[in-house]
Amino acid sequence: MLVIPREAPTLGHMNSYYVQIPRLIEHFQGEVGGGALHFKSPSSEGILFFDKDEILNGHVTGRDGESTGRDVIDRLIRSTESTNYTLSVYQIRTEDIYFWSAIPNAKRIYQDLSTEFTDLEGLVKKMGTEELTGFIEVTIGQSRDGGLVMLNNGQVCGGSYSWGTGDSLRDDQDLAQLIKMTKAQGGLFHVSRMQPVAPTKNTIEPELEAEEIAPTPSLRVLTAVEELLVIFERTARKVRHLNSDFATLLNRKFVEKAEKYPFLDPFAAEFKYADHKISFIGDTTDEEMLQGVLESIAEIAEEIGVHPQFKSNLDTWAKKYQTDVQKFNIKF
């Protein structure tokens, strides 16, 4: 996995043709202590992480795939003899360099989580309860701003932010600003799990065993579920004159369904519905998301005596999402 610091480079836009890589790294080892050297060409991209004494880890990605480890270090340096790279040097604080050097070995567990249905503050809390050691990559709306939130055993232990500098201390204010920006401008999140490298010489943690990326519902299905819940809520309130009881009614049913559909468990707080909006932080398939929510509200509709009206009100929704209804064999 290739991840670069979000701050502006200390020195950038260098042409590798004119640079001796070992001497460049040696210079910055003396000047800043820890850092990263980023290589970019039309056909490949790589990164080397170093502390004041040695190069700690390397990663390269190209047409032949991705590679991580000490063998990459020499290979990447030698490749400058035949490949012309644009080089950038990033300063990384001594306290953070061993965390950064382990990032290439990380494995993605959630990807493309959107602020349409997930908020960053809730995501950080969820990763805290899961005691994640890893990081959350954050892209802000359509801008170049963004950040990277680092966690160690569920505790936020640092970060990298587009408005920072390599030697700046990352604190709660930076995370609060990142959360505020995602709420105002929207954003996209990727979550990765890793094993930090201990600051011992000549030691790189082995890569985590390959694991599948956890399935996440598509934006289309999340939108369909949101519209489905809005239709049901309006039907229930109109026919049964429900006031503030709807959320309680819904959560009570979700508790009953939690064993079959774990993502609905209100105590896990992965799936939330309020003010005609849903938020979702978790993993499940499109089919399970649709089936779980529809099964729940269909049972509630029967219990409170609004099923005929609800089914009638679904005509437009069913036509709009006809492809999904047929694909997942949805029954009303």
PEFEN-V601556 format. One line per field, one symbol per residue. phi: phi as a letter, one per 40 degrees, with the letter a starting at -180 (. if undefined). psi: psi as a letter, one per 40 degrees, with the letter a starting at -180 (. if undefined). A space follows every 10 residues. Layout:
phi=???
psi=???
//
This chain:
phi=.bbbdccccc abfccccbbc ddcccdcccc cbgbabbbba bcbaaaabbb bcbaccaaab bacchbabhc ccdccccccc cbbcbcbbbb cbddcbcccc ccddccbcbb afcbcdbabc cccccccccc fcbiabcbbc fbccciaabc bbfgccbiab bcccbcbccc bccccccccc ccccbgabbb bbbabccccb cfbbcccccd bccccbcccc cccccccccc cccccccccb fcbcccccdc cccccccccc bdccdcccfc bbbafgbbba bibacdcccc cccccccccc dccbgbcdcc ccccdccccc bdcccccbfc bb
psi=hhhiieiiid hifihedehh dddddddddd deciahhhhh ideiiiihhi aedihdiiii hadeaiiiad ddddddddee dehhihihhh hhiddedddd eeddeihhdi ifhiedehid ddddddddde fhhaihhhhh beieiaihhh hhfehheaih ideaideihh addddddddd ddddeiihih hiiihihigi ifhhiiiiih iihhhiiidd dddddddddd ddddddddde ficeeddddd ddddddeddd gdeehdddfd hihiffiiih hahiiddddd dddddddddd dddefedddd ddeedddddd fddddddefh h.
//
